Amino acid sequence: MLKFTLTLLWSLLFLFWNNTSQTTADRVTSRQLRTSVDTLRNAGSWPSELTVTPFVGSDLTPSPACLAVAPTGEVYVGVDMIGSLGKKPGKGRILKLIDSNNDGKVDQHTTFAVVDNPRGILPVGDQLFVLHTVFSPETALATGMDLVVFDDTNHDGVADGPSKPLIEHISNPNFLKSRGTDHATNGIRMGIDGWIYIAVGDFGFHNATDRSGKKLTMLGGGIVRVLPDGTEMEIFTHGLRNIYDVAIDPYMNVFTRDNTNDGGGWNIRFSNQIQSGEYGYPVLFKHFTDEIIPALVDVGGGSGTGSLFMDDATWPDKYNHVPMMADWGRSQLYLHRVTPDGASYTQKEEEFIKLAQITDVDIDASGRMYLSAWDGAGYSGSDSKGFVVRVVPKNWTYQPFLDVQKASVKKLASLLTSGSAVARLAAQQELLRRPAAKTAKVAWKIASDKRVPLYGRVAGMYTYAQATGADGVTNLVKLTSDEAMREFALRALADRKPVLSKVPIEPFLQGLTDTSPRVQLAATIGLGRLGRPEAASALLQVKVPTSFTAPAMGTEGPHATPNSALIPAHIAVRSLVSLNAVDACVQAIGSANSTLALWALRYMHDPKAVTGLISAYQKTNDAALKNQILVTLSRLYKKEADYDGSWWWSTRPDTHGPYYKGVTWESSPVISRFLVDEWKKADNKTVFTDLNSRLRMEIPEFGVEEVTVAKEEPKVDLEKIRNKKGQVGESSIEDVMLAMAKINGEAALGKTLFTQQGCVACHSLTRSETMKGPFMGQIGSIMNREQIAESILKPNASISQGFSTVLITAKGNKSYTGFVTEESSSKVVLRDIAGQVYTIKASDILSRKEMETSMMPTGLVNALSYEEFASLITFLSQQKK
């Protein structure tokens, strides 16, 4: 197993991939990369059962933000030299890379299309779907992000012409202009159900428009899906922060890796995304955790990027059938071993492949997996950093995947039962191009055959559903009688809203009482989508578990602890809200279904709900029920303001909840009068004071908590905060980097800070000084200001070769931690973080381990103001000896 440390001086240490001049071809050109056969720079570790080899370097694919692989192995790489914080267009393109002899290296390439900020790529047949930022030709400013499709019908590796938009404005243009794409919309992936799933960051969007003219607005992040023809756009899940991609298994279970600001760090959460679910960021995930679907785990700080559900029979079982999640911040591809738990899962995270700032992962139908790496390209991209590697199992044998366009219907049908998820999807999409009657016949045969593996039956069923539309409803209903297929048949029946009028409600009502929690969940989701008011009474019978408990006021709830027992009730509430089942919920108050009804009523800002709640309160003598009604009415006093896209909550939003921009509405005066009247009569008035504080009603009679002002990005006054001590530590890295681009600082002050901040303990500025850690005397000739700033803010992401932290254990029960400053056959000289020097006899050394963390402490500049940090960077950037 090879192992190398990440490097601070990326450009010096990665030249072996930069020895070929870059070309931008309009047609296919052949090339052979000259790479070291025994070296893989900037990769850390991987299982011994795998072979990882360099595929292409920064000479061709600098700043690779995303990649996708066609079933036949062509690799599409999105080059994004704008990066996440850059704002100048003209620096992006999509490269199509071909390894024609399967030696693991690129030998043909084309520039497929020129686009800015490519963030998601999806090849399907002759089409390439791309998600990217759009800039105005006149102003050179971002106008939004679009999901588009390119055609390549002549298969020359270059788009036939301009793209066709499928969704326009699916990110917020105001913040694309002011910040770049750091919290914008990102990866795309197609499921076997035929939908394209889109990872939306918490910039959200206003009036995104699909090809049919449908408009959609979403405050915050989540998952949106759309059909490949650009129609039927809809929100799949909501309440995420800054997801980059989704992983989808053969049964349409969706997973993602998000990071959520807890007010301190940016902790990674891995979650199972359940259709219509609410995940709570930023207003519910801390103090209203009874109302959200919690993540499956919190694994600490990081930055989730690309993801893939590995499902390929050529891979070893231990690395198959698992979500693979890339983490840019940790330079690691992780496995999450998921175990079914009721309607959801539990998980166990494992390190898998370490790669320098990994951005994306994908696989072809032959089992060749590809990983792209940012490799220190910085927040604004670089023309000299970034690479792609190929990963295959040891003893793996290449078997070329057939050209599906030339395959018979019979052969394509057989591929629906392939052990490769990529092959199944490719066969399905080609079958859908063939005559619908033939496709429906072969797909139904597979879906209904109990001898076929379940993943094959599910692929057959979804192929049949897409080919037949409303005409397939009768057969899909038949599948609900098949125990193995019931869950999936219910999902397929409720999948497309234009077909729902033909779908009977009975299979869903029966599914609610099924012994399988997964069938119950599919039925609950489906009833919300069917839109039949008569479903409300059945949904209200879903049991609410004892774990439905609000956190004590001022405390955080379990937002990253699996709670499968809560999910059926959560989804039942979402379905009741979708049905606007106000009357049914009001009627259920005080019954055995009261808890679920009152939970759902929290989100029904309807005068009928308010009137019904007050009436129920006045009729009951049950003190506990009265209290629950008070809570519900108090929650309804305000609602979330309609989102117009003019603001964003920044990287450190107010997480108090339950609304970010709470506003009163037409029934607020009625609620206020009722609550005040009850407050006057109450012996225990603290109940109302607590509700006023927890729900931020701001009713004066109850005592008013000072409300935190929303941090709206356009109103930030850099001049007022640039000299505020501790500003660096209070801000996100992205915010600091944006500020550094606007503040020059003073080199003289920076020189003073270099000493005051302790930099001199480990760094020398002149050759005459004792060499300690990485030499800073010429750092300005190697790195620009942005790269210097990033290396200080994220020291563990950029460790200079030869200066990684080493742990040595020696005879006499001694241990030493530091970096090696001198080494010979007889001794090792080590310097620790305090500058102490140790000489250790080589014969005394029992073990020596290179650590993955830098000796440079994180947070070293947290106490500085923006002006001070800018001055330190300016001083260092002038060191060019």
CORUR-V349953 format. One record per backbone hydrogen bond with DSSP energy under -1.0 kcal/mol. NH is the residue of the N-H (numbers start at 1). CO is the residue of the C=O. If there is no record, write none. Layout:
# CORUR-V349953
nh:NH co:CO
nh:NH co:CO
This chain:
# CORUR-V349953
nh:10 co:8
nh:13 co:9
nh:14 co:10
nh:17 co:14
nh:18 co:15
nh:29 co:109
nh:31 co:107
nh:43 co:40
nh:44 co:354
nh:50 co:47
nh:51 co:392
nh:53 co:390
nh:55 co:388
nh:56 co:388
nh:60 co:57
nh:61 co:57
nh:63 co:385
nh:65 co:78
nh:68 co:76
nh:70 co:74
nh:73 co:70
nh:75 co:97
nh:76 co:68
nh:77 co:95
nh:78 co:66
nh:79 co:93
nh:80 co:63
nh:81 co:91
nh:85 co:379
nh:86 co:82
nh:93 co:79
nh:94 co:113
nh:95 co:77
nh:96 co:110
nh:97 co:75
nh:98 co:108
nh:106 co:55
nh:107 co:98
nh:108 co:98
nh:109 co:29
nh:110 co:96
nh:111 co:25
nh:112 co:94
nh:112 co:110
nh:113 co:94
nh:119 co:131
nh:120 co:131
nh:122 co:129
nh:124 co:127
nh:127 co:124
nh:128 co:150
nh:129 co:122
nh:130 co:148
nh:131 co:120
nh:132 co:146
nh:133 co:116
nh:134 co:144
nh:136 co:141
nh:140 co:136
nh:143 co:134
nh:146 co:132
nh:147 co:167
nh:148 co:130
nh:149 co:164
nh:150 co:128
nh:152 co:126
nh:159 co:112
nh:160 co:151
nh:164 co:149
nh:166 co:147
nh:167 co:147
nh:168 co:209
nh:170 co:145
nh:176 co:172
nh:177 co:173
nh:178 co:174
nh:179 co:175
nh:180 co:175
nh:182 co:84
nh:184 co:181
nh:186 co:199
nh:187 co:244
nh:189 co:197
nh:191 co:195
nh:194 co:191
nh:196 co:226
nh:197 co:189
nh:198 co:224
nh:199 co:187
nh:200 co:222
nh:202 co:241
nh:203 co:183
nh:204 co:201
nh:205 co:218
nh:208 co:216
nh:209 co:168
nh:210 co:214
nh:211 co:230
nh:213 co:210
nh:216 co:208
nh:218 co:205
nh:221 co:240
nh:222 co:200
nh:223 co:237
nh:224 co:198
nh:225 co:234
nh:226 co:196
nh:227 co:231
nh:230 co:227
nh:234 co:225
nh:236 co:223
nh:237 co:223
nh:238 co:277
nh:239 co:221
nh:240 co:221
nh:247 co:255
nh:249 co:253
nh:252 co:249
nh:255 co:247
nh:256 co:271
nh:258 co:269
nh:260 co:267
nh:262 co:265
nh:267 co:260
nh:268 co:300
nh:269 co:258
nh:270 co:297
nh:271 co:256
nh:273 co:254
nh:276 co:236
nh:277 co:274
nh:279 co:238
nh:281 co:239
nh:284 co:280
nh:285 co:280
nh:288 co:284
nh:291 co:288
nh:293 co:278
nh:295 co:559
nh:296 co:270
nh:299 co:268
nh:302 co:266
nh:305 co:326
nh:306 co:359
nh:308 co:324
nh:310 co:322
nh:315 co:312
nh:319 co:316
nh:320 co:317
nh:321 co:310
nh:324 co:308
nh:325 co:334
nh:326 co:306
nh:327 co:332
nh:328 co:303
nh:332 co:327
nh:333 co:353
nh:334 co:325
nh:335 co:350
nh:336 co:323
nh:337 co:348
nh:339 co:346
nh:341 co:344
nh:344 co:341
nh:346 co:339
nh:350 co:335
nh:352 co:333
nh:353 co:333
nh:354 co:45
nh:355 co:331
nh:356 co:42
nh:358 co:355
nh:359 co:372
nh:360 co:372
nh:362 co:370
nh:364 co:368
nh:365 co:71
nh:367 co:364
nh:369 co:391
nh:370 co:362
nh:371 co:389
nh:372 co:360
nh:373 co:387
nh:374 co:357
nh:375 co:356
nh:381 co:378
nh:387 co:373
nh:388 co:56
nh:389 co:371
nh:390 co:53
nh:391 co:369
nh:392 co:51
nh:394 co:49
nh:396 co:393
nh:406 co:403
nh:412 co:408
nh:413 co:409
nh:414 co:410
nh:415 co:411
nh:417 co:414
nh:418 co:415
nh:421 co:311
nh:424 co:420
nh:425 co:421
nh:426 co:422
nh:427 co:423
nh:428 co:424
nh:429 co:425
nh:430 co:426
nh:431 co:427
nh:432 co:428
nh:433 co:430
nh:434 co:431
nh:439 co:435
nh:440 co:436
nh:441 co:437
nh:442 co:438
nh:443 co:439
nh:444 co:440
nh:445 co:441
nh:446 co:442
nh:447 co:443
nh:448 co:444
nh:452 co:449
nh:457 co:453
nh:458 co:454
nh:459 co:455
nh:460 co:456
nh:461 co:457
nh:462 co:458
nh:463 co:459
nh:464 co:460
nh:465 co:461
nh:466 co:462
nh:467 co:463
nh:468 co:464
nh:469 co:465
nh:471 co:468
nh:472 co:469
nh:473 co:470
nh:476 co:472
nh:477 co:473
nh:478 co:474
nh:479 co:475
nh:481 co:478
nh:482 co:479
nh:486 co:482
nh:489 co:485
nh:490 co:486
nh:491 co:487
nh:492 co:488
nh:493 co:489
nh:494 co:490
nh:495 co:492
nh:499 co:496
nh:500 co:497
nh:502 co:499
nh:503 co:500
nh:509 co:505
nh:510 co:506
nh:511 co:507
nh:512 co:508
nh:513 co:510
nh:514 co:511
nh:520 co:516
nh:521 co:517
nh:522 co:518
nh:523 co:519
nh:524 co:520
nh:525 co:521
nh:526 co:522
nh:527 co:523
nh:528 co:524
nh:529 co:525
nh:530 co:526
nh:535 co:532
nh:536 co:533
nh:539 co:535
nh:540 co:536
nh:541 co:538
nh:542 co:539
nh:548 co:545
nh:549 co:547
nh:555 co:552
nh:557 co:286
nh:559 co:557
nh:566 co:563
nh:570 co:566
nh:571 co:567
nh:572 co:568
nh:573 co:569
nh:574 co:570
nh:575 co:571
nh:576 co:572
nh:577 co:573
nh:578 co:574
nh:579 co:575
nh:580 co:577
nh:581 co:576
nh:582 co:580
nh:585 co:581
nh:586 co:582
nh:587 co:583
nh:588 co:584
nh:589 co:586
nh:591 co:588
nh:594 co:591
nh:597 co:593
nh:598 co:594
nh:599 co:595
nh:600 co:596
nh:601 co:597
nh:603 co:600
nh:604 co:601
nh:606 co:604
nh:609 co:606
nh:610 co:606
nh:611 co:607
nh:612 co:608
nh:613 co:609
nh:614 co:610
nh:615 co:611
nh:616 co:612
nh:617 co:613
nh:618 co:614
nh:619 co:615
nh:620 co:616
nh:626 co:622
nh:627 co:623
nh:628 co:624
nh:629 co:625
nh:630 co:626
nh:631 co:627
nh:632 co:628
nh:633 co:629
nh:634 co:630
nh:635 co:631
nh:636 co:632
nh:639 co:663
nh:641 co:661
nh:663 co:639
nh:668 co:665
nh:671 co:667
nh:672 co:668
nh:673 co:669
nh:674 co:670
nh:675 co:671
nh:676 co:672
nh:677 co:673
nh:678 co:674
nh:679 co:675
nh:680 co:676
nh:681 co:677
nh:682 co:678
nh:689 co:685
nh:690 co:686
nh:691 co:687
nh:692 co:688
nh:693 co:689
nh:694 co:690
nh:695 co:691
nh:697 co:692
nh:702 co:699
nh:703 co:700
nh:712 co:710
nh:713 co:648
nh:715 co:712
nh:716 co:713
nh:721 co:717
nh:722 co:718
nh:724 co:721
nh:726 co:863
nh:727 co:724
nh:728 co:864
nh:729 co:862
nh:730 co:726
nh:736 co:732
nh:737 co:733
nh:738 co:734
nh:739 co:735
nh:740 co:736
nh:741 co:737
nh:742 co:739
nh:743 co:739
nh:750 co:746
nh:751 co:747
nh:752 co:748
nh:753 co:749
nh:754 co:750
nh:756 co:752
nh:757 co:753
nh:758 co:755
nh:759 co:754
nh:761 co:758
nh:762 co:759
nh:763 co:759
nh:769 co:766
nh:773 co:762
nh:776 co:764
nh:779 co:776
nh:780 co:879
nh:781 co:778
nh:782 co:779
nh:783 co:779
nh:788 co:784
nh:789 co:785
nh:790 co:786
nh:791 co:787
nh:792 co:788
nh:793 co:789
nh:794 co:790
nh:797 co:794
nh:798 co:795
nh:803 co:800
nh:806 co:818
nh:807 co:849
nh:808 co:816
nh:809 co:847
nh:810 co:814
nh:811 co:844
nh:814 co:810
nh:816 co:808
nh:818 co:806
nh:819 co:831
nh:821 co:829
nh:822 co:829
nh:824 co:827
nh:828 co:840
nh:829 co:822
nh:830 co:838
nh:831 co:819
nh:832 co:836
nh:835 co:832
nh:838 co:830
nh:840 co:828
nh:842 co:826
nh:844 co:841
nh:846 co:809
nh:847 co:809
nh:849 co:807
nh:851 co:805
nh:862 co:859
nh:864 co:861
nh:867 co:722
nh:869 co:865
nh:870 co:866
nh:871 co:867
nh:872 co:868
nh:873 co:869
nh:874 co:870
nh:875 co:871
nh:876 co:872
nh:877 co:873
nh:879 co:876
nh:880 co:878
nh:881 co:777
